Amino acid sequence: MENSYKFGTKGWLRENERRQKLMDIWYIECGRHLKDSEGNYTHPQHGTYTGLAKEANCKLSQNLHGGTREADCSTGNN
């Protein structure tokens, strides 16, 4: 591990903040924040970040390939 990313350093803090911002973006992109008309969250994994990177990558892959890759990377949520 490089010294710049050693736990508790400014480099580590910047990297951790960058990672959190990406997860927040992916959370919204994957629709985990959406509610139905009754105010209930619609995504089965609302409130968790489990599987978020995989789901976001699958959605990006589907978008880039015109929706043709759904079977290749199904997470059960898309």
Buried (B, 14 or more C-beta within 10 A) or exposed (E): EEEEEEEEEEEBEEEEEEEEEEEEEBBEBBBBBEEEEEEEBEBEBBEEEEBBBBBBEBBBBBEEEEEEBBEEBEBEBE
